[in-house]
Amino acid sequence: MTELLEQAIAKLKNLPANEQDAIAAMILAELEDEQFWDEAFARSPDILAKLAAEAMAEYRARRVEKSKAELT
């Protein structure tokens, strides 16, 4: 366990039980959310690459349109 986490837990121990439970629930929810997204991204690298390519193509197209408009 890291020193920072140990400090946080030491401070949490001084809180009332209901506040400890509330913070514990937030931490667990955050960890679950992080795991969900890690798994989702791991399952869909091709989809993410396609979306990134589409976004870059759209960005480049707007830059070309803007450059053409500046020339006229």
Buried (B, 14 or more C-beta within 10 A) or exposed (E): EEEEEEEEEEEEEEEEEEEBEEBEEEEEEEEEEEEEEEEEEEEEEEEEEEEEEEEEEEEEEEEEEEEEEEEE
